[in-house]
């Protein structure tokens, strides 16, 4: 008998409608009043968010994501690799005929990130209601697709101040060294930002989904 992890992927479906930091606040923090670098500051703002999200697994501003699994897991719950989860949009699957079906929403519920008031919540996920079961899916990649909303909120004030502090350090680093260092060195951040990333990443643990037992 053999048991191993099911391949999965977490993708962005709809990007956030805004960035977590205000342009004028960024310039004030950088002690920069000219508009000559506004386009770059906007770029660095977006780059800082994306880099922080990739480093930690957190979704800062509300966005829609999809969690893709190649098979149905053994467990009745699935924890995502990004969060905090706000809601489940829908669950699609590819049936044995190769058609895309939508799973009945009454058969599952959201697992919220805990604690939601914490700076670094756990990601959250989805679980079956008692008595419900996962559908039978086709033997192909990404046969189970869970669409969900994640993020701290959809306003600048939604993101915790400690995370904003780290983002300002990312942007400050981009501003200071953008023409002096190689790309791989650009992300070697000051200790304060690295500590925030380390603490946040510790809450967003990589998931392992055991396959059902297979008899050789």
RAQUI-V514867 format. One record per backbone hydrogen bond with DSSP energy under -0.5 kcal/mol. NH is the residue of the N-H (numbers start at 1). CO is the residue of the C=O. Records with the same first field share a line. If there is no record, write none. Layout:
# RAQUI-V514867
NH = CO + CO
This chain:
# RAQUI-V514867
2 = 214
6 = 209
9 = 68
11 = 66
13 = 64
14 = 64
26 = 22
27 = 23
28 = 24
29 = 25
30 = 26
31 = 28
32 = 27
38 = 35
41 = 37
42 = 38
43 = 39
44 = 40
45 = 41
46 = 42
47 = 43
48 = 44
49 = 45
50 = 46
51 = 47
52 = 48
53 = 49
54 = 50
55 = 51
56 = 52
57 = 53
59 = 83
60 = 58
62 = 153
63 = 150
64 = 14
65 = 148
66 = 11
67 = 146
68 = 9 + 66
69 = 144
70 = 7
74 = 210
78 = 126
80 = 124
83 = 57
85 = 123
86 = 149
87 = 149
89 = 87 + 147
90 = 147
92 = 145
93 = 101
94 = 143
95 = 93 + 99
98 = 95
101 = 93
103 = 91
107 = 104
108 = 105
109 = 127
111 = 125
112 = 110
113 = 85
118 = 115
121 = 118
122 = 114
125 = 111
126 = 78
127 = 109
128 = 76
129 = 107
132 = 129
138 = 94
140 = 138
143 = 140
144 = 69
145 = 92
146 = 67
147 = 90 + 145
148 = 65
149 = 87
150 = 63
151 = 84
152 = 60
153 = 60
158 = 155
159 = 156
163 = 160
164 = 160
165 = 161
166 = 162
167 = 163
168 = 164
169 = 165
170 = 166
171 = 167
172 = 168
173 = 169
174 = 170
175 = 171
176 = 172
177 = 173
178 = 174
180 = 177
181 = 177
185 = 182
186 = 182 + 183
187 = 183
188 = 185
189 = 187
194 = 190
195 = 191
196 = 192
197 = 193
198 = 194
199 = 195
200 = 196
201 = 197
202 = 198
203 = 199 + 200
204 = 200
205 = 203
210 = 208
211 = 4
214 = 2
216 = 214
